[in-house]
Amino acid sequence: MPVQSVRSFSRDPQEPVVHELDPLRLEGKEVPVRVIIRRAEDGLWRGRMAFGDPEDAARETAEIFCGASEQELWESIGHLREHHLRDLFRSLGT
């Protein structure tokens, strides 16, 4: 009986992956919040925040998050509180 070869495709860690977070409540409106993470060529995990709908001109930070592992990166993101997210959003202008 012939054996079928099974290929498993894992995603390229250098390709950015978007993760939805809880929306930010600001002035009575909900602002979508996303984290875009990737593994950089130097082996470190890097991430940036994006606010607003992806179809619109979303406000994005630079890659301000960094970690030696994906878990370490998420720990740095997890320490943010809502007032930090609000300040990041406001710092990106209108």
C-alpha positions as CSV (number, residue, x, y, z in Angstrom):
1,M,0.0,0.0,0.0
2,P,1.5,3.3,-1.0
3,V,2.1,5.9,1.7
4,Q,0.9,9.4,1.1
5,S,3.4,12.0,2.0
6,V,2.1,14.6,4.3
7,R,3.5,18.0,4.3
8,S,3.1,20.3,7.1
9,F,3.5,24.0,6.3
10,S,4.4,26.2,9.2
11,R,4.2,29.9,8.8
12,D,7.3,31.8,8.3
13,P,8.0,33.6,11.6
14,Q,9.4,36.6,9.7
15,E,5.9,37.1,8.2
16,P,4.0,39.5,10.4
17,V,1.0,38.1,12.2
18,V,-1.9,40.3,13.3
19,H,-3.6,39.7,16.7
20,E,-6.8,41.5,17.7
21,L,-6.9,42.9,21.3
22,D,-9.8,44.2,23.2
23,P,-11.0,47.5,21.8
24,L,-9.9,50.8,23.4
25,R,-12.8,52.8,24.8
26,L,-12.2,56.5,24.1
27,E,-14.6,59.4,24.3
28,G,-17.6,57.0,24.1
29,K,-16.3,55.1,21.0
30,E,-14.5,51.8,20.6
31,V,-11.2,51.9,18.8
32,P,-10.0,48.5,17.4
33,V,-6.5,47.6,18.7
34,R,-4.2,45.1,17.0
35,V,-0.7,43.9,17.6
36,I,1.4,43.0,14.6
37,I,4.3,40.7,15.5
38,R,7.1,39.1,13.6
39,R,10.5,37.5,14.2
40,A,13.2,39.7,12.9
41,E,16.3,38.7,11.0
42,D,18.4,39.1,14.2
43,G,16.2,36.4,15.9
44,L,14.4,38.8,18.2
45,W,10.6,39.1,18.2
46,R,9.3,42.6,17.4
47,G,5.9,44.1,17.5
48,R,3.9,47.2,16.8
49,M,0.5,48.4,17.8
50,A,-2.2,49.5,15.3
51,F,-5.3,51.4,16.2
52,G,-8.5,51.8,14.1
53,D,-9.9,49.8,11.3
54,P,-7.3,48.2,9.0
55,E,-9.3,49.4,5.9
56,D,-8.9,53.0,7.0
57,A,-5.6,54.7,7.6
58,A,-4.9,53.0,10.9
59,R,-2.6,54.7,13.3
60,E,0.5,52.5,13.9
61,T,3.5,52.7,16.1
62,A,7.0,51.7,15.1
63,E,8.2,48.3,16.3
64,I,8.3,49.4,20.0
65,F,8.0,46.0,21.5
66,C,10.9,43.5,21.5
67,G,11.6,40.2,23.1
68,A,14.1,37.3,22.9
69,S,11.2,35.0,22.5
70,E,7.6,35.3,21.4
71,Q,6.5,34.7,25.0
72,E,8.8,37.5,26.2
73,L,7.3,39.9,23.6
74,W,3.8,39.0,24.8
75,E,4.8,39.6,28.4
76,S,5.9,43.2,27.6
77,I,2.6,43.8,25.8
78,G,0.7,42.3,28.6
79,H,2.1,44.8,31.1
80,L,0.4,47.6,29.2
81,R,-2.7,49.1,30.9
82,E,-5.6,50.9,29.2
83,H,-4.1,54.3,30.0
84,H,-0.9,53.3,28.3
85,L,-2.8,52.3,25.2
86,R,-4.8,55.6,25.3
87,D,-1.6,57.6,25.5
88,L,-0.1,55.6,22.6
89,F,-3.2,56.2,20.5
90,R,-3.2,59.9,21.3
91,S,0.5,60.2,20.6
92,L,-0.1,59.1,17.0
93,G,-2.1,62.2,16.2
94,T,-5.3,62.4,14.2
